[in-house]
Amino acid sequence: MSERGSGLRERKKQLARQQISDVATGLFLERGFDEVTIAEVAEAAGVAKMTVTNYFPRKEDLVFDQHVELASHAAQAIAGRASGESALAALHRAYFEALRRQDASVGLASEGFVKMITGSPALLARLREIDEQREVAIADTLAAETGTETGEDITLAVAAAQLAAVHRVLFRQAFRMTLEGKTRAETTDELADLARQAFEQLEPSLGGYAIR
């Protein structure tokens, strides 16, 4: 198959995947995540049940359809940091770039979407898994740079935990503000203030760590 043909096929797969996720999310918002079956999602999307499970082996990932990006973007920011930039500074910069884009990775979502997640134990559990995967990805990135095995260096392990925790805490703060009825603009402004405080709090311990 030509590169062009392969690219077209991949785009079609991505469009099909997104369409299934959008249909599923609509059903979940209307009836509740736990009340909708995979078979019902497949019927509404006009595809076979196996097609849904091929794209989304876990029902929760119909909601968190960008779970790979959610878990990896912090590590990617650290891996791509500039010369002279610390891991903390890179994460700080990447967070504010995402906030300016109004990116879902910082927890910006509609009230209905946030209520759906916070009202489902299964979705909250999946969100915690994504948080853990983010921490592991950060630790693996730092370990690869130093040539150590993840878990061997306690300083690295603690640094990865702290770096991942900043994102987790700010993400949950975004959810809190949304549930309180704050506008997107109000939430964004408040998140910016909280993020500055959070990153400044870590500066004494991590400001000089993992500088490229």
CYANA upper distance limits for C-alpha pairs under 8 A (distance plus 0.5 A):
  1 MET  CA      5 GLY  CA      6.65
  1 MET  CA      6 SER  CA      6.79
  2 SER  CA      6 SER  CA      6.57
  3 GLU  CA      7 GLY  CA      6.57
  4 ARG  CA      8 LEU  CA      6.71
  5 GLY  CA      9 ARG  CA      6.68
  6 SER  CA     10 GLU  CA      6.72
  7 GLY  CA     11 ARG  CA      6.72
  8 LEU  CA     12 LYS  CA      6.76
  9 ARG  CA     13 LYS  CA      6.79
 10 GLU  CA     14 GLN  CA      6.72
 11 ARG  CA     15 LEU  CA      6.65
 12 LYS  CA     16 ALA  CA      6.61
 13 LYS  CA     17 ARG  CA      6.55
 14 GLN  CA     18 GLN  CA      6.60
 15 LEU  CA     19 GLN  CA      6.56
 16 ALA  CA     20 ILE  CA      6.76
 17 ARG  CA     21 SER  CA      6.76
 17 ARG  CA     55 TYR  CA      6.84
 18 GLN  CA     22 ASP  CA      6.55
 18 GLN  CA     65 ASP  CA      8.42
 19 GLN  CA     23 VAL  CA      6.69
 19 GLN  CA     45 ALA  CA      7.95
 20 ILE  CA     24 ALA  CA      6.60
 20 ILE  CA     41 VAL  CA      8.06
 20 ILE  CA     42 ALA  CA      8.22
 20 ILE  CA     45 ALA  CA      6.31
 20 ILE  CA     52 VAL  CA      7.64
 20 ILE  CA     62 LEU  CA      8.25
 21 SER  CA     25 THR  CA      6.54
 21 SER  CA     62 LEU  CA      5.53
 21 SER  CA     63 VAL  CA      7.23
 21 SER  CA     65 ASP  CA      7.24
 22 ASP  CA     26 GLY  CA      6.72
 23 VAL  CA     27 LEU  CA      6.93
 23 VAL  CA     41 VAL  CA      7.45
 23 VAL  CA     44 ALA  CA      7.42
 23 VAL  CA     45 ALA  CA      6.60
 24 ALA  CA     28 PHE  CA      6.64
 24 ALA  CA     41 VAL  CA      5.96
 24 ALA  CA     45 ALA  CA      8.41
 24 ALA  CA     62 LEU  CA      6.97
 24 ALA  CA     63 VAL  CA      8.08
 25 THR  CA     29 LEU  CA      6.53
 25 THR  CA     62 LEU  CA      7.54
 25 THR  CA     63 VAL  CA      6.56
 26 GLY  CA     30 GLU  CA      6.71
 27 LEU  CA     31 ARG  CA      6.51
 27 LEU  CA     32 GLY  CA      7.88
 27 LEU  CA     33 PHE  CA      8.34
 27 LEU  CA     36 VAL  CA      7.51
 27 LEU  CA     41 VAL  CA      8.02
 28 PHE  CA     32 GLY  CA      5.04
 28 PHE  CA     33 PHE  CA      4.99
 28 PHE  CA     34 ASP  CA      8.33
 28 PHE  CA     35 GLU  CA      8.13
 28 PHE  CA     36 VAL  CA      7.00
 28 PHE  CA    116 MET  CA      7.88
 29 LEU  CA     33 PHE  CA      7.71
 29 LEU  CA    112 GLY  CA      7.08
 29 LEU  CA    113 PHE  CA      7.24
 29 LEU  CA    116 MET  CA      6.88
 31 ARG  CA     35 GLU  CA      6.73
 31 ARG  CA     36 VAL  CA      7.47
 32 GLY  CA     36 VAL  CA      7.33
 32 GLY  CA    116 MET  CA      7.03
 33 PHE  CA    116 MET  CA      7.31
 33 PHE  CA    120 SER  CA      7.34
 34 ASP  CA    120 SER  CA      7.57
 36 VAL  CA     40 GLU  CA      7.00
 36 VAL  CA     41 VAL  CA      7.84
 37 THR  CA     41 VAL  CA      6.98
 38 ILE  CA     42 ALA  CA      6.69
 38 ILE  CA     49 LYS  CA      7.17
 38 ILE  CA     52 VAL  CA      7.84
 38 ILE  CA     53 THR  CA      8.47
 38 ILE  CA     59 LYS  CA      7.62
 39 ALA  CA     43 GLU  CA      6.73
 39 ALA  CA     49 LYS  CA      6.08
 40 GLU  CA     44 ALA  CA      6.64
 41 VAL  CA     45 ALA  CA      6.55
 41 VAL  CA     49 LYS  CA      8.42
 41 VAL  CA     52 VAL  CA      8.35
 42 ALA  CA     46 GLY  CA      6.45
 42 ALA  CA     47 VAL  CA      5.62
 42 ALA  CA     48 ALA  CA      6.17
 42 ALA  CA     49 LYS  CA      5.60
 42 ALA  CA     51 THR  CA      8.27
 42 ALA  CA     52 VAL  CA      6.76
 43 GLU  CA     47 VAL  CA      6.79
 43 GLU  CA     48 ALA  CA      7.81
 43 GLU  CA     49 LYS  CA      8.26
 47 VAL  CA     51 THR  CA      6.87
 47 VAL  CA     52 VAL  CA      7.85
 48 ALA  CA     52 VAL  CA      7.33
 49 LYS  CA     53 THR  CA      6.98
 50 MET  CA     54 ASN  CA      6.43
 51 THR  CA     55 TYR  CA      6.92
 52 VAL  CA     56 PHE  CA      6.33
 52 VAL  CA     57 PRO  CA      8.26
 53 THR  CA     57 PRO  CA      5.16
 53 THR  CA     58 ARG  CA      7.70
 53 THR  CA     59 LYS  CA      8.49
 56 PHE  CA     61 ASP  CA      6.56
 56 PHE  CA     62 LEU  CA      6.79
 57 PRO  CA     61 ASP  CA      8.24
 58 ARG  CA     62 LEU  CA      7.95
 59 LYS  CA     63 VAL  CA      8.28
 60 GLU  CA     64 PHE  CA      6.90
 60 GLU  CA    122 ALA  CA      7.69
 60 GLU  CA    123 LEU  CA      6.50
 60 GLU  CA    126 ARG  CA      7.27
 61 ASP  CA     65 ASP  CA      5.50
 61 ASP  CA     66 GLN  CA      8.37
 61 ASP  CA     67 HIS  CA      7.50
 66 GLN  CA     70 LEU  CA      6.73
 67 HIS  CA     71 ALA  CA      6.60
 67 HIS  CA    130 ILE  CA      7.36
 68 VAL  CA     72 SER  CA      6.58
 69 GLU  CA     73 HIS  CA      6.02
 70 LEU  CA    105 SER  CA      6.40
 70 LEU  CA    130 ILE  CA      7.60
 70 LEU  CA    134 ARG  CA      7.99
 71 ALA  CA    130 ILE  CA      6.01
 71 ALA  CA    131 ASP  CA      7.24
 71 ALA  CA    133 GLN  CA      6.08
 71 ALA  CA    134 ARG  CA      4.78
 71 ALA  CA    137 ALA  CA      7.77
 72 SER  CA     76 GLN  CA      6.66
 72 SER  CA    133 GLN  CA      8.32
 72 SER  CA    134 ARG  CA      6.37
 72 SER  CA    137 ALA  CA      6.72
 72 SER  CA    138 ILE  CA      8.42
 73 HIS  CA     77 ALA  CA      6.66
 74 ALA  CA     78 ILE  CA      6.88
 74 ALA  CA     91 LEU  CA      6.79
 74 ALA  CA     94 ALA  CA      8.13
 74 ALA  CA    134 ARG  CA      7.56
 74 ALA  CA    138 ILE  CA      7.37
 74 ALA  CA    164 ALA  CA      8.26
 75 ALA  CA     79 ALA  CA      6.55
 75 ALA  CA    134 ARG  CA      7.80
 75 ALA  CA    137 ALA  CA      6.21
 75 ALA  CA    138 ILE  CA      5.07
 75 ALA  CA    141 THR  CA      6.78
 76 GLN  CA     80 GLY  CA      6.58
 77 ALA  CA     81 ARG  CA      6.69
 77 ALA  CA     90 ALA  CA      6.50
 77 ALA  CA     91 LEU  CA      6.58
 77 ALA  CA     94 ALA  CA      6.74
 78 ILE  CA     87 ALA  CA      5.73
 78 ILE  CA     88 LEU  CA      8.41
 78 ILE  CA     90 ALA  CA      6.07
 78 ILE  CA     91 LEU  CA      6.78
 78 ILE  CA    138 ILE  CA      8.13
 78 ILE  CA    141 THR  CA      8.22
 79 ALA  CA    141 THR  CA      7.04
 79 ALA  CA    142 LEU  CA      8.48
 81 ARG  CA     85 GLU  CA      6.53
 81 ARG  CA     86 SER  CA      7.86
 81 ARG  CA     87 ALA  CA      7.61
 81 ARG  CA     90 ALA  CA      6.00
 81 ARG  CA    212 ARG  CA      7.76
 82 ALA  CA     90 ALA  CA      8.37
 82 ALA  CA    212 ARG  CA      7.33
 83 SER  CA    211 ILE  CA      8.10
 83 SER  CA    212 ARG  CA      5.50
 84 GLY  CA    211 ILE  CA      6.17
 84 GLY  CA    212 ARG  CA      5.61
 85 GLU  CA     89 ALA  CA      6.61
 85 GLU  CA     90 ALA  CA      7.00
 85 GLU  CA    211 ILE  CA      5.77
 85 GLU  CA    212 ARG  CA      6.24
 86 SER  CA     90 ALA  CA      6.72
 86 SER  CA    207 GLY  CA      7.02
 86 SER  CA    208 GLY  CA      6.91
 86 SER  CA    209 TYR  CA      6.54
 86 SER  CA    210 ALA  CA      5.81
 86 SER  CA    211 ILE  CA      4.42
 86 SER  CA    212 ARG  CA      6.83
 87 ALA  CA     91 LEU  CA      6.73
 87 ALA  CA    206 LEU  CA      8.49
 87 ALA  CA    209 TYR  CA      7.32
 87 ALA  CA    210 ALA  CA      6.12
 87 ALA  CA    211 ILE  CA      7.00
 88 LEU  CA     92 HIS  CA      6.56
 88 LEU  CA    163 LEU  CA      7.44
 88 LEU  CA    199 PHE  CA      8.05
 88 LEU  CA    202 LEU  CA      8.48
 88 LEU  CA    203 GLU  CA      8.12
 88 LEU  CA    206 LEU  CA      6.88
 88 LEU  CA    207 GLY  CA      6.74
 88 LEU  CA    209 TYR  CA      8.19
 89 ALA  CA     93 ARG  CA      6.61
 89 ALA  CA    207 GLY  CA      7.76
 90 ALA  CA     94 ALA  CA      6.62
 91 LEU  CA     95 TYR  CA      6.53
 91 LEU  CA    163 LEU  CA      8.26
 92 HIS  CA     96 PHE  CA      7.02
 92 HIS  CA    199 PHE  CA      7.15
 93 ARG  CA     97 GLU  CA      6.78
 94 ALA  CA     98 ALA  CA      6.71
 95 TYR  CA     99 LEU  CA      6.66
 95 TYR  CA    106 VAL  CA      7.93
 96 PHE  CA    100 ARG  CA      6.60
 96 PHE  CA    192 ALA  CA      7.92
 97 GLU  CA    101 ARG  CA      6.88
 98 ALA  CA    102 GLN  CA      6.73
 98 ALA  CA    103 ASP  CA      5.68
 98 ALA  CA    105 SER  CA      7.72
 98 ALA  CA    106 VAL  CA      7.38
 99 LEU  CA    103 ASP  CA      6.49
 99 LEU  CA    106 VAL  CA      7.10
 99 LEU  CA    188 THR  CA      7.46
 99 LEU  CA    192 ALA  CA      8.25
102 GLN  CA    106 VAL  CA      8.39
102 GLN  CA    108 LEU  CA      7.24
102 GLN  CA    188 THR  CA      8.41
103 ASP  CA    107 GLY  CA      8.17
103 ASP  CA    108 LEU  CA      7.14
104 ALA  CA    108 LEU  CA      5.49
104 ALA  CA    109 ALA  CA      6.90
105 SER  CA    171 PHE  CA      8.36
106 VAL  CA    167 HIS  CA      7.92
106 VAL  CA    170 LEU  CA      7.67
106 VAL  CA    171 PHE  CA      5.82
106 VAL  CA    174 ALA  CA      7.82
107 GLY  CA    170 LEU  CA      8.32
107 GLY  CA    171 PHE  CA      5.20
107 GLY  CA    172 ARG  CA      7.57
107 GLY  CA    174 ALA  CA      5.85
107 GLY  CA    175 PHE  CA      6.77
108 LEU  CA    174 ALA  CA      6.70
108 LEU  CA    175 PHE  CA      7.82
108 LEU  CA    178 THR  CA      8.47
108 LEU  CA    184 ARG  CA      8.04
109 ALA  CA    113 PHE  CA      6.81
109 ALA  CA    114 VAL  CA      6.99
109 ALA  CA    175 PHE  CA      8.31
109 ALA  CA    178 THR  CA      8.12
110 SER  CA    114 VAL  CA      6.83
110 SER  CA    178 THR  CA      7.76
111 GLU  CA    115 LYS  CA      6.57
111 GLU  CA    178 THR  CA      6.22
111 GLU  CA    179 LEU  CA      6.58
111 GLU  CA    181 GLY  CA      8.12
112 GLY  CA    116 MET  CA      6.62
113 PHE  CA    117 ILE  CA      6.94
114 VAL  CA    118 THR  CA      6.60
114 VAL  CA    175 PHE  CA      6.75
114 VAL  CA    178 THR  CA      7.91
114 VAL  CA    179 LEU  CA      7.76
115 LYS  CA    119 GLY  CA      6.23
115 LYS  CA    179 LEU  CA      7.83
116 MET  CA    120 SER  CA      6.95
117 ILE  CA    123 LEU  CA      5.96
117 ILE  CA    124 LEU  CA      6.74
118 THR  CA    123 LEU  CA      7.87
118 THR  CA    124 LEU  CA      6.75
120 SER  CA    124 LEU  CA      6.76
121 PRO  CA    125 ALA  CA      6.55
122 ALA  CA    126 ARG  CA      6.77
123 LEU  CA    127 LEU  CA      6.64
124 LEU  CA    128 ARG  CA      6.83
125 ALA  CA    129 GLU  CA      6.87
126 ARG  CA    130 ILE  CA      6.83
127 LEU  CA    131 ASP  CA      6.82
128 ARG  CA    132 GLU  CA      6.81
129 GLU  CA    133 GLN  CA      6.65
130 ILE  CA    134 ARG  CA      6.64
131 ASP  CA    135 GLU  CA      6.99
131 ASP  CA    164 ALA  CA      7.80
131 ASP  CA    168 ARG  CA      7.05
132 GLU  CA    136 VAL  CA      6.80
133 GLN  CA    137 ALA  CA      6.55
134 ARG  CA    138 ILE  CA      6.76
134 ARG  CA    164 ALA  CA      6.86
135 GLU  CA    139 ALA  CA      6.69
135 GLU  CA    160 ALA  CA      6.31
135 GLU  CA    161 ALA  CA      6.31
135 GLU  CA    163 LEU  CA      8.17
135 GLU  CA    164 ALA  CA      5.62
136 VAL  CA    140 ASP  CA      6.49
136 VAL  CA    160 ALA  CA      8.12
137 ALA  CA    141 THR  CA      6.64
138 ILE  CA    142 LEU  CA      6.79
138 ILE  CA    160 ALA  CA      6.17
138 ILE  CA    163 LEU  CA      8.45
138 ILE  CA    164 ALA  CA      7.93
139 ALA  CA    143 ALA  CA      6.46
139 ALA  CA    150 THR  CA      6.86
139 ALA  CA    156 LEU  CA      7.23
139 ALA  CA    157 ALA  CA      6.79
139 ALA  CA    160 ALA  CA      5.69
140 ASP  CA    144 ALA  CA      6.51
140 ASP  CA    150 THR  CA      6.52
141 THR  CA    145 GLU  CA      7.01
142 LEU  CA    146 THR  CA      6.98
142 LEU  CA    156 LEU  CA      7.63
142 LEU  CA    210 ALA  CA      8.19
143 ALA  CA    147 GLY  CA      6.33
143 ALA  CA    148 THR  CA      5.56
143 ALA  CA    149 GLU  CA      6.51
143 ALA  CA    150 THR  CA      6.26
143 ALA  CA    156 LEU  CA      7.90
144 ALA  CA    148 THR  CA      7.02
144 ALA  CA    149 GLU  CA      8.20
148 THR  CA    152 GLU  CA      7.29
148 THR  CA    153 ASP  CA      7.84
149 GLU  CA    153 ASP  CA      8.17
150 THR  CA    157 ALA  CA      7.92
151 GLY  CA    156 LEU  CA      8.43
151 GLY  CA    157 ALA  CA      6.75
153 ASP  CA    157 ALA  CA      6.79
154 ILE  CA    158 VAL  CA      6.57
155 THR  CA    159 ALA  CA      6.56
156 LEU  CA    160 ALA  CA      6.59
157 ALA  CA    161 ALA  CA      6.75
158 VAL  CA    162 GLN  CA      6.71
159 ALA  CA    163 LEU  CA      6.59
159 ALA  CA    206 LEU  CA      7.68
160 ALA  CA    164 ALA  CA      6.55
161 ALA  CA    165 ALA  CA      6.49
162 GLN  CA    166 VAL  CA      7.01
162 GLN  CA    202 LEU  CA      8.50
163 LEU  CA    167 HIS  CA      7.74
164 ALA  CA    168 ARG  CA      6.93
165 ALA  CA    169 VAL  CA      6.47
166 VAL  CA    170 LEU  CA      6.69
166 VAL  CA    198 ALA  CA      7.16
166 VAL  CA    199 PHE  CA      7.98
167 HIS  CA    171 PHE  CA      6.44
168 ARG  CA    172 ARG  CA      6.82
169 VAL  CA    173 GLN  CA      6.73
170 LEU  CA    174 ALA  CA      6.77
170 LEU  CA    191 LEU  CA      7.53
170 LEU  CA    194 LEU  CA      7.96
170 LEU  CA    195 ALA  CA      7.40
171 PHE  CA    175 PHE  CA      7.09
172 ARG  CA    176 ARG  CA      6.73
173 GLN  CA    177 MET  CA      6.76
173 GLN  CA    191 LEU  CA      7.99
174 ALA  CA    178 THR  CA      6.77
174 ALA  CA    187 THR  CA      7.07
174 ALA  CA    191 LEU  CA      7.35
175 PHE  CA    179 LEU  CA      6.74
176 ARG  CA    180 GLU  CA      6.75
177 MET  CA    181 GLY  CA      7.09
177 MET  CA    182 LYS  CA      6.17
177 MET  CA    187 THR  CA      6.57
178 THR  CA    182 LYS  CA      5.99
178 THR  CA    183 THR  CA      7.75
178 THR  CA    184 ARG  CA      8.28
178 THR  CA    187 THR  CA      7.64
182 LYS  CA    186 GLU  CA      6.42
182 LYS  CA    187 THR  CA      6.62
183 THR  CA    187 THR  CA      6.59
184 ARG  CA    188 THR  CA      6.53
185 ALA  CA    189 ASP  CA      6.70
186 GLU  CA    190 GLU  CA      6.65
187 THR  CA    191 LEU  CA      6.42
188 THR  CA    192 ALA  CA      6.70
189 ASP  CA    193 ASP  CA      7.06
190 GLU  CA    194 LEU  CA      6.72
191 LEU  CA    195 ALA  CA      6.35
192 ALA  CA    196 ARG  CA      6.75
193 ASP  CA    197 GLN  CA      6.95
194 LEU  CA    198 ALA  CA      6.59
195 ALA  CA    199 PHE  CA      6.57
196 ARG  CA    200 GLU  CA      6.50
197 GLN  CA    201 GLN  CA      6.59
198 ALA  CA    202 LEU  CA      7.17
199 PHE  CA    203 GLU  CA      6.79
200 GLU  CA    204 PRO  CA      8.32
202 LEU  CA    206 LEU  CA      6.30
202 LEU  CA    207 GLY  CA      7.60
203 GLU  CA    207 GLY  CA      4.88
203 GLU  CA    208 GLY  CA      8.40
205 SER  CA    209 TYR  CA      8.26
